Amino acid sequence: MNPLYPNPHAQSCPWHASAELLGAPNIKWCEATVCSWISEPANTWSNLLFLVVAAIVWFQCRRSAHAELRWMAPAMALMGVFSGIYHASNNYLSQLFDFIGIYLLIFWLLVINLRRIGWITKARQTPSFVLLVIGGVLLVHLMYLTQLRFQLIIAVASLAILVTELMARRVPEERVPLGYFLASMVLLALAQTASLADLTRLLCDPDNRWLQGHALWHLLSALALYCSVQHYRRLRYA
């Protein structure tokens, strides 16, 4: 176990040994750790909305001719599953998979934008996506070892999506209505505010097993991603 991060589980609890072996996560959210196989109930169950939204998106995009759209539902489902496992188990390996789940969708949206602005070709979308995911995982581990908050990677990636979306709108064919995109940005901003309030303990009730600031982050982020998918469904993929 990395001595820089304390084990969140008591010695007699189910996940204590795994956190000793695999490392503890680099962050402790407000919700108190329960001595159970689901160590953070609120932060775990709130990921179910990702699965609900993924099912809706799958029905919308399953027959699309464009692989860009067909990948979004599986990516969102994996995001919800990996995040749920992480909050249930609270160890570094499951936290790493939580970030992989996020990367599977957020980096996909980013490479679509990079193709739209001409920085990569359509043929390079998938290789670029794979490199971004691998690079992101390596960066997470490096930042974990050096005690840097790798949660910032998601904020930087979200900012990159916003900037490349604005850049893409210089091309007339890419100027689709921005309603869904702006809605997703507002929801993400609210989600980040809730998560920061949880992290800083500005709003914190550790024993609330139904709703936490970080759980609200999951719920709002799922809605934001739904809006994002609706925006990307309007784009051209030729």
Salt bridges, closest charged atoms under 4 A:
GLU20 OE2 - HIS16 NE2 3.72
GLU31 OE2 - ARG209 NH1 3.40
GLU40 OE2 - LYS28 NZ 3.24
GLU40 OE1 - HIS87 ND1 2.91
GLU68 OE2 - LYS122 NZ 2.68
GLU165 OE1 - ARG116 NH1 2.60
GLU165 OE2 - HIS231 NE2 3.17
GLU174 OE1 - ARG116 NE 2.81
GLU174 OE2 - ARG236 NE 3.38
ASP207 OD1 - ARG209 NH2 3.98
